[in-house]
Amino acid sequence: MAKTQSNSMAADTPQISGAASARTRKPDRAAAGFFCYIGPSIGGLIRHGAIYRGTRRAALTAAAAAIEQYPLVKTLIVSGDKLPEARLKAKRPGSALHQNYQRLAGKA
């Protein structure tokens, strides 16, 4: 009897094709999580390693004063899932993150 119930439940469950399931698993860029500033500290504005909880929009709002004075700050606020890779790129000469870090370090 239990076998019949699981079969009927499986029949009621819609089947999702491979392409459709890939589309539904796409990460939501606006999803809440955390963001981290990986650039140099800028006195009175933003500190290296600052953590912002919530959405990217909330993180950018919290760092608005720093972004207003130094627009490159925005490029160095990265999501938690990209943090390990972004930190390595910020140290690798030639990468955009490294160049932006160096530009800000020269102004700070």
Contacts in CASP RR format, 6 or more apart in sequence:
PFRMAT RR
TARGET T0000
AUTHOR 0000-0000-0000
METHOD contacts of the structure
MODEL  1
MAKTQSNSMAADTPQISGAASARTRKPDRAAAGFFCYIGPSIGGLIRHGA
IYRGTRRAALTAAAAAIEQYPLVKTLIVSGDKLPEARLKAKRPGSALHQN
YQRLAGKA
16 24 0 8 1.000
27 81 0 8 1.000
29 56 0 8 1.000
30 55 0 8 1.000
30 56 0 8 1.000
30 57 0 8 1.000
31 55 0 8 1.000
32 53 0 8 1.000
32 54 0 8 1.000
32 55 0 8 1.000
33 53 0 8 1.000
33 54 0 8 1.000
33 55 0 8 1.000
33 79 0 8 1.000
33 80 0 8 1.000
34 51 0 8 1.000
34 52 0 8 1.000
34 53 0 8 1.000
34 54 0 8 1.000
34 79 0 8 1.000
34 80 0 8 1.000
35 51 0 8 1.000
35 52 0 8 1.000
35 54 0 8 1.000
35 56 0 8 1.000
35 59 0 8 1.000
35 77 0 8 1.000
35 78 0 8 1.000
35 79 0 8 1.000
35 80 0 8 1.000
36 49 0 8 1.000
36 50 0 8 1.000
36 51 0 8 1.000
36 52 0 8 1.000
36 77 0 8 1.000
36 78 0 8 1.000
36 80 0 8 1.000
36 83 0 8 1.000
37 46 0 8 1.000
37 47 0 8 1.000
37 48 0 8 1.000
37 49 0 8 1.000
37 50 0 8 1.000
37 52 0 8 1.000
37 63 0 8 1.000
37 73 0 8 1.000
37 76 0 8 1.000
37 77 0 8 1.000
38 48 0 8 1.000
38 49 0 8 1.000
38 76 0 8 1.000
38 77 0 8 1.000
38 78 0 8 1.000
38 83 0 8 1.000
38 86 0 8 1.000
38 87 0 8 1.000
38 90 0 8 1.000
38 97 0 8 1.000
38 101 0 8 1.000
39 48 0 8 1.000
39 49 0 8 1.000
39 73 0 8 1.000
39 76 0 8 1.000
39 90 0 8 1.000
39 100 0 8 1.000
39 101 0 8 1.000
39 104 0 8 1.000
39 105 0 8 1.000
40 48 0 8 1.000
40 101 0 8 1.000
40 104 0 8 1.000
40 105 0 8 1.000
40 108 0 8 1.000
41 47 0 8 1.000
41 48 0 8 1.000
41 108 0 8 1.000
42 66 0 8 1.000
42 69 0 8 1.000
42 70 0 8 1.000
42 73 0 8 1.000
42 104 0 8 1.000
42 107 0 8 1.000
42 108 0 8 1.000
43 108 0 8 1.000
45 65 0 8 1.000
45 66 0 8 1.000
45 69 0 8 1.000
45 70 0 8 1.000
45 73 0 8 1.000
46 63 0 8 1.000
46 66 0 8 1.000
46 73 0 8 1.000
50 63 0 8 1.000
52 58 0 8 1.000
52 59 0 8 1.000
52 62 0 8 1.000
52 63 0 8 1.000
52 77 0 8 1.000
56 77 0 8 1.000
56 79 0 8 1.000
59 77 0 8 1.000
60 67 0 8 1.000
60 74 0 8 1.000
60 77 0 8 1.000
63 73 0 8 1.000
63 74 0 8 1.000
63 77 0 8 1.000
66 73 0 8 1.000
67 73 0 8 1.000
67 74 0 8 1.000
70 104 0 8 1.000
70 107 0 8 1.000
72 100 0 8 1.000
72 103 0 8 1.000
72 104 0 8 1.000
73 104 0 8 1.000
75 96 0 8 1.000
75 97 0 8 1.000
75 100 0 8 1.000
76 90 0 8 1.000
76 97 0 8 1.000
76 100 0 8 1.000
76 101 0 8 1.000
76 104 0 8 1.000
78 86 0 8 1.000
86 97 0 8 1.000
89 95 0 8 1.000
89 96 0 8 1.000
89 97 0 8 1.000
89 98 0 8 1.000
90 97 0 8 1.000
90 98 0 8 1.000
90 101 0 8 1.000
91 98 0 8 1.000
92 98 0 8 1.000
END
